[in-house]
């Protein structure tokens, strides 16, 4: 039986990155480092309203409005500072992918920056406004057009060249014609080898789908109707619906290897899943539709082995942010107050 124990609560965490049991996070305009209950402030940004924190190989990145600072993760010293950009995305290894737009009437650009030298490896102009929830890996990155989410652009991370410009309605011609409306990207896409995994929605009919596209050829590999979320673990893709359907799919072929209805188990535990979830070797970590509760399901038995609620009826953060699991600990952020709750997992 899984047991979860609340061991820490850090107040005011707006954004964080994990490194084992260490946490790098932002509180208001400060970048801080947390280790075993001890918090060390690394830097205060006097002219920034928000700081985003993420990992890049041996570095920790802190992006504020004024600059993007690169910290050596081992000794916590400042390695380099990059000039400001509209948005930055971690690309993998020692590379940061950046998005520039100096003024509304100037071309937008993607640039790959090598760390820690802070030198541009390549810069390319783009003719669209990227939706800021794209996916990036060391081989390719993909973003939907924020002004036309039926258009998806795929680029080579190493060279910056365009691999594909996908028109979703053309790609899915003749499929799901019974559902009204046009296809648009819903949520955050995912990189899976040389495959782009996307959730789509037809807003006129509220129908949702999952599709897989080969980024080298632009060919649709597989697709399914009726998926509202997914999580990748190893070479498998999982789906866990609010009404109890649980699916496991081969990520390469799209073949459904397992599809079971857990409604009885969910009724027993008074559970309705909601939004993003996380899969490990042994368990599925998910959020209940009652906003302050989370659950843990045994991946083999499909039994819910633990359920708990945040203290003081705190609401779990937005449905698109999954529970984070690292080094035997579970991390959940609460909404509004942005408290970060750390649970020790006994049995994972």
N, C-alpha and C positions, 0 to 999 in steps of 0.2 A: 504494500500500500504506500502510495506516495504521500509524503508529508511536507508541507510548506511552512516555514517560520519566517516572519517578518523580522529582519535583523537591522535594517537601516532605513532612514527616511531623510532625504535631502530636499530642502525647500527651495523653490524658485528655479528649478532646472528647466530651461527653455529648450535645450538641445544638448545631446551628449554622444560620446563615442566610447566604446568599450575596448579594453585591452586586457584580457584575462579578468582579474578581479579589480583592475584599476579603471577608474572612470574619469574621462576628461569632459568637462561640461561648462556651460555658460549660465551665469546668473546675472540678470540685468545686463550691465555693460562690462562684466568681468569674465575672464577666462580662468577656470580653476581646475585643480587636479585633486582627486579623492583616492585615498588608499587606506583601507581598513579603518575607516572612521576619522582619518586625519585629512583635513582639507588644506591645500596650499594654493594661494592665489598666484597665478602666473603673470597676468597683465590686466590692467584696467584701460578700457577704450573710452576716451573722454568725448568723442564725437560720433558715437555709434548707438543706434537704437536696438540693434539685434546682432548677435554673434552666432554663427553656425559652426559646429565642430564636427570634424570627420577624420578618418584615418587614411593614410596613404603610405603603404609599406612601413618603413621604420619611422615615419613621421606622423605628427598630429597637426592638422590644419585648423586654424581659427580664422574664419572669414568675418570681417566687420565691414561697415560701409567704407571706411577709410583705407583698409589694406587687407591683404591676405597673408597672415604670418605662418611660417613653417617652423615647427618645433621638433628638435630631436627627441624622440620618445624615450630613449634610454636615460639621458642625463637632463632632459627638460630645459635645454638651452635653445635660444632662438637661432634657427639655421639660416633663414632668409625671409625677406619681406617682398611681396609682389605688389605691383600697383593695383588700384581698385578696378573691379570689373562689375558688370551688372549681375552676374551670377557665376558660380564655379561649381564644377562637378568632379568628383574623384573618378579617375579613369583606370587606375590600377598600377601596381608596382610603384615607381617613383615619378609618377606623372599626374598632373592635374589638368583636367579639361576645363576650359574657361569660355564663358559667353560674354561678349562685349557688345554694347550698344551705347555709344557716347551721347548721341542726340537722336530724337525721334526721326529726323530726316536723313540720318546717315546709315550706311549699310551695317548690318549686324555681322559679327564675326565669331567663329569658333577658333580657339587656339589651344594647342597642347603645350604645356609648360613642364620642362624637366626639373626634377628636384635633386639636390638642393640648390642648383645653380640659378634657378628662376629664369632660365633662358627659354624663349619660344622655340619649339621644335618645328612647328608649322602653324600657319594662320590661313584660314579660308573664309571668304565672304559667303554669306547665306542670304537667300531672298525670302525668308519666312521668319516669323516670330515663334521660337520654340516654346512648347508647353513645358513648364519647369518641373515635370515629374517623369522625365525620360529615364532610360536605363543606359548604363555605361559598363563596359568591361575592357580588358586589355586588347581585345580583337576588334570590337565594333561598338558603336553607340547609336542610339535611336531616339528620336523625339517626334511627337506629333506637332502639327502646325496649330498654334493656339487659336488662329483665326479660322481654321478649317480642320477640325480634328478627324476628318476622314482622310487626311493626307499625312503620311508618316515618312520621315526621311531617315535613312540609315547611312552611317559614315564609317570609314575605316579608321580605327583609333591610331594606328601607326603612322599613316600618311595623311589623313584628313580628307582623302578623296571620297566622293559620294558613291556608295555601293548600290543603293536602291532608293527610288522615290515611289512609295506604295500608295496607290489609290484604293482604299478599302472597298468601295462599292464596285470597282472594276474587278478587283481581286476575287470578290465573292459573288460575281454575277451569276444569277440563277439560283443561288442558295438562300434559303429562308425568305423567299419572295412573299410568303404569306404574312410576314410581319411588316407592318407599316413603318416607313421612315428610312433614313440613311444610316449607314454604319459610322460610328464614332468611337474613338478610344475612350475607355472607361477605366480610371485608376492608373496605376503605374505598370508599364510593361516590364518584362524581365528578359535578361540574356541567358541563353541556355545553349552552350556550345556555339555552333554557328546558326542557331535558331533564335528567332525573336518570338516570345510568347506574349500575347496581348489579350486582355479582356475588352470586348466591344459591347456597345449598346445601341439599340435603335430607340431613340428617345420618344418617337411618336407612339411606340407600342410598349416601351419599357422592357423589351426582351433583351437578354444578355447572352453573350457567347464567349467562348475561348477559342483562339486560333493560334497556329504555329506556322511561321513563315521562314523559309530558308533564306538567309540574308545574302548568300552568294548568288542565288539564282532568282530570287524574288517569287519563288513558287510556293503556293499554299500547301503545306505538308499535311495538316489535319485540322479538324475543327469539331466543336461540340456546342450544342445549344443548352441554355438553362443553367450556366455557371455564373455565380455571383462573386467568387473569389478563387484564389489558388495559392499554393505554396510549393516551392521546389525543395526537394531533399534528395541528394544524390542524383540518380538518373530518373527519378520518379516525380510525378506532379500530383499533388493532392488537392481535393476539393471538399470543403466541409460546409454544407448548407444549413441555414437556420432551422429548417424543419427536420433535420436529422439525416439527410442523405450524405454519405461519405464515399468518395470515389478515389481510386488510385489508378493513374494512367502512366503508361510507358511514354516518356517524354520524346522519344525519337519517332515512334510510330503513331502515337495517339490512341493505341489500343487500350480500352478500359479493362484493366486486370482485375479490379474488384469494385463492386458497387453494392453497398448494403444500406439498408434503412435502419437508422439508430433511433427511430422515434420513441420506441419503448424505453430505451436506455435514457434518452433525453427527458422523457416524461417522469421517469423514476427520479432523475436528478433535477427536475424542474429547470432544464437548460434549453436555451435557444441561442445558437451561436450567432455572432455578428462580426462582419468585416474580416480584417486580416488576422492570420494565425501563424503559428510557427511549428515546424515538424523537426524532431530530433530522431536519433536512432531508435528510441524506445517510446516516445510520447508525442502527443499533439497538445500544444498549449493554445487555448482559445479564449475569447471573451464572450460572456453571456450578453444577451440582449438587455437584461437588467444591468444598467450601465456601470455598476460598481463591483461586478462579480466576474471572476475568471475561473476557468476549469482546466483540468489536465486529464487527458484520455490516454489509456494504455494502447499503444499502436498495434499490439498483437491481439489482445482480447477485445478491443473496442469498448472497454468499460471505463467509465469516468471514475478515476481513482482519487481525485482530490478536487475540491472547490473551495474558494475563499473569496472574501470581499475586502476592498480597501478600507482602512480605518475611517471612522467618522463619516461614513457614507460618501466618501470622495468618488467622483466619477472618473472612470478610466478614459484615457486620452482617445482622441478621434479614431474611428473604426478603421482608418487606413494605416494606422501605426500598429504593427504586430507586437505581441509580447516578445521581449528579447531574452534569450537564454545564452549564458556564457559561464564556463568554469563552475558548473553546479549551482548557478544562481539565476534567478528570474528577476527581470527588471520591467517595471510598469510605471508609466507616467500618468498622473491625474490631470484632468482638464482644468482650465481656468487658473488654478493656483500653481500648476506645473510642478507639483511635488514628484520626486522620483522615489519609488518604493523598491527596496531590494529584499528579495526573499531567498533564503537558503533552501535548496531542494534536497531532501533526504529520500533517495531511492531512484534518482535519475541516472 
